[in-house]
Amino acid sequence: MISTVTDLNERFEALSKSLDDKIKGGDGKRHIVLCGGTGCLSAHSTEIMERFNALIKEKGIEDKATVNQVGCFGFCSQGPFVKIYPEDTLYKMVKIEDVDEIVEKDLIGGEIVDRLLYVDPKTQEKVTKQEDITFYKKQRRVALNGCGVINPEDINEAIGMGAFQGIKRALTMTQQEVIDEVLASGLRGRGGGGFPTGRKWQFALNVESDQKYVVCNGDEGDPGAFMDRSILEGNPLAVIEGMMIAGYAFGASEGYFYVRAEYPIAVKRLKIAIEQARAEGLLGKNILGSDFSFDCQIRLGAGAFVCGEETALLNSIEGKRGMPRPRPPFPAIKGLWGKPTCVNNVETLACVPYILREGAANFASVGTEKSKGTKVFALGGKVNNVGLVEVPMGTTLRELIYDIGGGIPDGKQFKAIQTGGPSGGCLTAEYLDEPIDFDNLVAKGSMMGSGGAIVMDEDNCMVDVAKFYLEFICDESCGKCTPCRIGTKRMLEILTRITEGKGTMHDLDELEELSQTIKANSLCALGQTASNPVNSTLAHFRDEYIAHIVDKKCPAHVCKNLMSYKIDADKCIGCGMCAKGCPASCITRTDYVAEGHKLASMAIDADKCVKCGACISTCKFNAISKV
């Protein structure tokens, strides 16, 4: 039990030394850690760990090596990862069959397994240490502190990493001093709105009430986003501590985690962390011997995107249908069960212990004038280095995409990056040198959002992209307000007509008029931002819309109704492999004579073709193309 500050200090000193010895080799052992994020677990990370354990026991080296599973390393496209301390050797894309070689060569023989090292794409040199990989060089871990280092299911490792040092300091301060510290840090809500966190807490502190609540919004629903999930999977105690500090700051004694049920690993580790914190006396009555009492529990979301909006989320916790409430009153004044409630995003709460532990000035020393600290992004789409990244505010899009992301695969041209998910917009090459911060992205027609960043190349159709996001919004609209329920549906119908070659130029005027109406009259942010993908693609790629409408062509060859497949007779040798793989039986062989030689070529019946692309993937001679 950790009943007092003295208990915590003693435990911290012992465990931080133990963790330091593990990393630096002070205990004379080799320590193997494996990525335990969702992506690597789906690629058999657990089975790899079990094989390590079995071999270490078989070889009789249990006293010389340990195996542990940690949170996400971030570099998801190169997982599963295995890191060996104290040498800090990092092996990527490890398979079960690689374990024997790692044990024999590295653990026993002291020789690095070269073929499993990361190869720098520019220099072609093999890199042994994580910190020397370009993907990591411009990152700085604040919200992701501890992820990829500690076992998220072991409270002792978290304490050794500094867990509960923030709440320890907070308990020596007044409530107002804690809020002032968070205000001085410049921390703004990482869930998308960017509202100053300290101001929200101040509103709740100023309200007299017999009960107040802290709610952690873990209802991460943006397509391609996995920031909150990775934090909860990698260091759930950081978020719990952030919630505790928030509770102390404005007088809440109870907290709720609202997490998507589709995140079973995050939920499991969060449950373990809460149970361990309770067992140690770090949740419950009189925390660290103070008058402060706090506990928390978990509520699972059913997957409704609209429940990412704080009032809809509160309705869901109360057992009601997840639909937004009119504001004001804001939740900080009248929230859960009518009591003052602060709803903070997972990443926001993960930053709070860092601020109290390291000081507001330390946090504020990074970032831009109005956007302090770091931001976590889920970088995906048409980029070489897909993964989770945390960069200082002010980092440019070019640095994010090319320095950290490694550029566009296959030498393709960058076309746009969609930031902010369905609520954001597309930013083109002219904005690559723009710094990333809350206000700048909004000024350029997009938004930070929760941190999704989807990169697109020349093969993406921007009309189809806008249609994809509108389909998502229509599916996820709660239907409470007419502008969102009906307006987004009308916009989707127009986009569908355009992608099918049935659009008119008048449709573009209607899209712009509808977008303004929906933005101005929708009840919540889902509807208010629903038209952003359409507005941004219209602004930057209007020529693509016109090509769909006037020329009846999709320049990117994505929209099926506006393209066809053609076989180049000069390249085709008539082997017939494309016909064998065609599900519509629309490819036939044609014999002809040229210069006295009997030759053969394949031909596609355009009326029968379903445009599935099977023929292109089958042809070894690149004789088939989209037109």
N, C-alpha and C positions, 0 to 999 in steps of 0.2 A: 504493500500500500504506500501511496505517496500522499501523506496527510498534510505535510507542511512544505514551505519553501526550502527548508533545510533538506528534507527528504529528496526533493526534486534536484537540488544542487548536487547532492552526493551521487544520485543515480546518473545525472548528466555527466559528471566528471568521469565516472567509471565507464559508462557506455560510450562516451565520445572518444575516450582513449582506446577502447576496444575496437571501435569502428575505424579509428585512425590506424591502429596496428594492422587491421585487416587490409586496408587500402595500401599502406606503405610497407607491409611485410614485417612489422615489429613482433608478430607472434610466431614467425618462422614457418608459417603455413602458406599453401597456395589456396586461393579462394576463387571459385568459379561462380559467376552470376549469369543468369540467362534472362532474356527479356520475357516478361510475363504479361505484356499487353495483349489485347484481343487479337491483333493481327498475327503476332508470333505464336500465340496459343493455337490459332487455327492452322498454323504450319508446324504443329507437333512439338512446340517448345516443352510442354510437360513430359512428353515421351522421351525427348532428348535428355531432360534432367534425370528422369528415371534410369536411363541408360548410363549416364555418368555415375550415378549412385551405385548401380550394380557393378560397374567395372572397377570403381574405387574400392569397393568391398572385396571384389574378386582378386584384385592385385595387392590387397592388404595394406593400403595407404590411407586408411581412414584418419589416422593421426596426422597426416601430412596435407590433406586436401579436404575442402568442404564445398558443397554445392548449394546454391540458393537461387530463388526466383525473385526478380525485382520488377519495377514498373517499366513503362515504355521508354526505349532508347530514343525514339523519335524518328529515326531513319527507316521508316516502315518498308520502303521498297527493297531494302537490303537485309531484312530479317529472315529467319530468326538470328539473333545475336548471342554470342557467348563471349564474355569478357573474363580474363584471368588476372587477378591481383597477386602479387604487388607489381608485376611487370606492366600491367595495364594493357595487355595484349587483347586486341579486339578481333574476333572472327565473325564473318558475316555469311548469311545464307547457309547456315549450318544445317545439315541433315542428320538423321539418326545414324546413318552408316558412317558419318564423319567422326563420331565420338571416339571410336576405338583408336583412330589415328591421333586425335588430340591427346588422349590419355597416354598412349605409348610414346609419342614424339615429344610432346610439350610437358605434361605433368611428370613423366618418368625420365625422359631423355633430355629435357631442357632445351629442345629445339623447336623453333616456331614452325607451324604448318603454313608455309608460304601460300599455297593455293587457296586458302580460306581468308586471306587478307584482302582488305579493300584496295582496289587499284585506282589511283587518281586518273580520271579520264583525259586530263590535259598532259600530264607528265609521264603517264603510264608507270609511275613508280608505286610500289606496294607500301601501304601505310599500316603501321602496327598499332598506333595509339589513337584512341577516339578523338582526342583534342587536336590532332594533326590533320583530321579529315576536313576538307573545305566546308562541308555541310554544317559543321559545328562551330567553325571559327568565328563567325559573326553573331553567334547566339549568346544570350545571357539568361540563365535560368533563375527566375524568381518565383513565378506561379508553379513552375515545374521543379522547384527545388526538391531534391531527394528522389525524384522519379528516375529510375534507371540505376540507383545507388543502393537504396534500402529495400528490404523485404516489406511490402505494404501490409502484410499480415502479422508483423512483429512490432509491437509498440516499443520494445526496447531499442530497436534500431532507429525508430523515429525519434525517440528521446535523445539518443546519441547524436542525431543529426540536428538537434536544437528544438525539437517539438516542445511546446508549452513554455518556452522562454519568453514568448510574446505575451501570453496571458499573465505570466509571473510579473512582468514589468507593468502591465496594465493595472494589476491589482494594487500597485503602489501609487497609482495616479487617481485623480478624481475622474468622474465620468466626462466632464467637460474637457479635461486635459487629454483624455484619450481621443475624443472627437476632434479636438484641435490638432492633435498629432496626425490624424488621418487626413484632415483638411490640408495641413501643411505639406503632406506628401504629394498632393495633387491627384490622388487615386480617383479615377472615374469608373463607372460601372462597365465591366467587361462583357456584359450580356448583349450589348448593341446600342443602348440608349446613350451611354457616356455621361450619365448624370453624376455629379460629384457625390461620392459615397458618404463623406462626412456630413454633407448637407442633409442627406436623407436621414441619417442617424440623428441629426440635430432636431429635425422635425418631430421625430418620435420621442426624443428626450423631453421636448417642451410640452408634451401632452401628459396630463395627469391621468393615470389609469391603474386599476388594481392588477392588471395583467397585460403583458406585452409579449410579442412573439418575434423571433427571427426565422425567416424562411430562406432556405438555399434552393435556388432555381437550377435544377439539374435536368430540366426538360429540353435537352439539346435536340432540335429537330431539323436544322438546316441540312439539305442534301450535301453529303461530302464532309460534314463537320464531325470531329471527334475530339475536340479539345477538352471539354468538361469530363467526358468519359475517361480520358487518359489520366487526368489529374486525380479523379476518384479512384482509379485503378492503381495508380502509382504512389500516392501519398494522401490517403483519405484523412489522416489525422491533422494535416495542415488545414483542411477545409473545416473540420470540426473545431479546431482551435480558433480559426477566423470567426466562426459562428459564436463561439464563447466570448471572444473579445467584443463582438458587436452587441451581444446580449448584455455584457457588463456596461458598455458605453451608454446605452439608452434605457437600461432597466428591464430587460427581458429575461425571464427565467426558463423559457421553453423554446425549443427550436424544432423545425421540421425540415427534413430533406425531401424534396420532391424530385424523384429520379425516374427516368423512363424505364418501364419494365423490360424493354428490349436491351437493357444494359445489365445482364445477370452477373457478370464478373465484378463490375463496379459496385453493384448492390451487395454482393456477397462480402467483398472486402470492406465496404463501409459498415456493414453489420458487425463484422469482426472487430473493426477499430472502435466502434461504439461500446461493444461489450468489454473489450480490453481496457478502455478508458474508465468505464464504470468500475471494473474490478480493481483498478489502481486508485480509485477515489478521485480521479480527475474529471469525472462527470458526476453530478449529484449534489449533495448538500455540502456547504462550507468548503468550497474548493480551495486547496492549499492553505487551509486554516483560516480563510477569510469569511466574511459574511455573505459572500457571493455564492449563490446556488444556481446550477444550470444543468439541464438535461435535454436530450434531443431524441427524435425518432424518425423513421423513414415512412414516406408515403409513395407508392408506385403510381406513375402516370400510365395511362392506357395508350399513349402514342399519338395524342391529338396535338398537332403543331401549335394550335391556338393557345394551348395551355402554357406556352412559353411566355405569353403575356401575363403580367403579374396578377391582375384581377381575375382572369380566367383560371389561373393556377390556384388562387385562393378558393374560388368556388369549388374546384375539383377536390381540394383537401377537405372542404366542408361536406363533401358527399353530393354536391350538386353537379349539374351538367357544366362542363368547362366552357363557359361563355363570358366575355368581358363585361365588366360593370362600367357604367358611366363614371367619369372622374371630372371634378372633385366629388366627394372627398377622396383623397389619395390614401393608399394603404397605410402609409406612415401615420396617418391621423385616425383612420377607421379601416382596418383590414380584416384579418382572420377573426371570425366570430365577432366582428364589430370592434375589435381591440386594435390599438396601434401595432403595426406590423411593418418590419423592413424586409423587403424581398431583395436578396443579393445573389448574383450569379456565382457559380462554382469558382471560376477564375478570380473574381473579385475577392471572395473570402479567402482564397489561397494566398493572395498578396498581403492580406492584413497582418498575419503573424510576422512576416518579413519586415513590415514597416515598424511594428512595435519592437521587434528584436534588434534590428539594425539601425533604426531611426528614420524619421521622415526625410531628413536631408539626404541620406544615402539613396533612398528610393527616388527622390525628386532630382537627383544628380543625373539621372538617365532620362532621355526623352526630349520632347520639344517644350516650348513655353506653356502651351495649354494642354498638352497630353504627356503626362509624366509616366515614367516607368517603362515596362515592357508589355508586349502583347503576344499571345499565343495564337498561331495560325495553323489550320489544317491545310497544308499545301497539297493540292491534287490536280488531276486532269492531265493535260498534255505537257508534262514536265518530267525531267529525268529522275530527280530526287523527290519522290513522293514521301510525305511524312509530316510529323508534328514539329513545328519550329517556334521558338520564343525569341523575339528580337526586340531591341530597344525601339521605342516610338521614335519616328523620324527616319528610320531605315527606309530606303527608297524601294519602289516596286522592282526596279532593275536588280538591286542587290538580292531581294527576296527570290526573284524568278531565276536569275542567272548565276549569282554567286552561291547562294544557298541551294536553290532548286536545280542547279546544273544545266539550265537552258532547256530548249525544246528538243524532244527526241527526233532522230532520223533527219536532222538538218532542216526541219520544217520551219516556216516563218511564224513568229509570234503574231497572234491576231488580237487577243483581248484577255483580260483577267476579270472574272466576276468575283467581287468581294461583297461580303454581307449576305450571301445566300439569296433566297427569293426576295428579300427586302432590299437588296443592293442593286448594283448596276455594273455594266461592263466598262472597263477602262482600257483604252487602246495604247499603241506604242508611243504616242505623243506624251503620255503621262508616266512613262517608265522612270523618269528621274524625279518624280514627285515624292516627297516624304510621306510616309504612312502615319497619319494621326486622325483623330476623330473628326475634326473640323475640315481638314484639307480634303479628305475623301468625299465628304458631303458636298463641299464646294465644287468638286469635279464631277458630280452626278452619281456618286455611289455612296457607300457608307461602310464603316468598320464592321458593323454587325457583331456577331459573336466570334468571328474569326475564320470563317470559311473562305478559302481562296482557290478558285477553280481556274486553271490556265487553259486557254483555247488556242488552237493553231489554225492554219489555212484550210484545214479540212472540216472545220466547224461552220455550220450555217447559222448565222446569228438570228434569223427569223425563227428557225427551229429551236434555238436556245431560249428565246423569249416565249415561245409556245410551251416548252418544257416547264418553265417556271410558272406560267399561268395555269397549266394543268395541275401542278402541285398546289398552287394557291386555291384553285377551285375545289380540289379534293379536301383541303384543310380548313376552308372557311367554315366557321360555326353556323353561319346563316342568320345570325341575330339581326344584323342591319342590312337594309335593302341595297345600299350602294355596293357593298362587298359581295353579298350573295348573288345579286343579279348582274351588277356591272362587270365583275371579273368574268362571269360566264359569257357575256356578250363579247368581251375582248378576246376570249379564247376562241369563240366561234369565228371572229374576223381573222384571227391568226391562222386558224385551221383552213379557212377558205383560201388565204394567200398561199399557204404551203401546198395546197392542192391545185394551184393554178387557176383558181376561180375568183381571185380578188380583183378589186378595182382601185383606182387612185383615190376615190372617195373614201375607201376603207381607212386610209391613212389619216384622213381628217377625223374620222369617227374614233379611231384609236386615241388620238391626242385629246379629243373632247372628253371621251369617257375617262381617260386617265386623270384628268383634272377634276372631274366630278367625284370620282371614287376617292381620290386623295383628300379632297376638301370635306367630304361628308361621312366617311367611314368612322365607326365607333372606336376602333383600336388600331394599333400600329400594323397589324396584318393587312387590313384593307388600305390604310393610309400609304403604305409603301408597296402595295401589290403591283402597281404599274411601273415601278422603277426599272425592271429589266426591259420592258417595252420602250419606255422613254429613252433609256440609254442606247439601246440598239437602233432606235429610230434616229437618234441624234448622230451617231457615229457610223452607222451602216445603212443609211437610207437607200443607197444605191442597190443594196441587196434586196430590199423590199421592192424597189422598182423593177429589178430584174425578174423577180417572181411574178409581178403583176403584168408588166408590159411585154417582156421577152418570153414569159412562161418558162424560165430557166432558173435552176438553183445553182449559182456559181460554185458552191462547195460540193455539189452532187450528193446532197443528203436527202432532200425531199423526193420521195419515190415517184410521185405523180409528175415530177418535172425533170425526170432523167430517164435515160435508156442505156442499155449495154450494147457495145459494139465490138466485133471481133476483127482484128487487123489481119487481112488475108496474107500480107507479106511476112508476118511473124508466125502465123498459125501453121502447124505442120500436119494438122488433121488427125492427131492422135486419139481424139474422142474422149479424153479424160473429163473434160468439162461436161459433156453430155451425160456421162455416167453419174456425175454428182448432181445433176440438175433435178430438183424435185418436181418441176413443172413439165419435164420432157419437152422443152421448147427449143433445144439445140439439135440441129441435124447436120449431117455430113454432105458436102457438095464436092463432086469430082470435076476437075477441069483440066484442060491441056494447055501448057504454056511452053513455047519453044520446043515443041515436039515431045515434051515430057508430061506424063499423066501425074497430076498433083491433086491434093485434097485440102479442103478447108472446111471449117465449121461455120455455121450461120445460126443466128438467134432470131426466133420468131417473136417480134416485139409485142404482138397481141397476147401471146401466152406467157410471156416473161413476168414473174412476180417480183423481180428485182431483189432477190435475197442475197446476192453476192457470192453464192456458192461456187459459181464458175470462175470468178476471179481468184478465189483462194485455192482453187484446184489447178489452174493453169500455171505451168512451170516456165512458160516462155513470155510472160507478160503481154500476151496477145489480146487480152480483153480489157476494155476500159469503160469508164462511165462517161457519157456525153450528155 
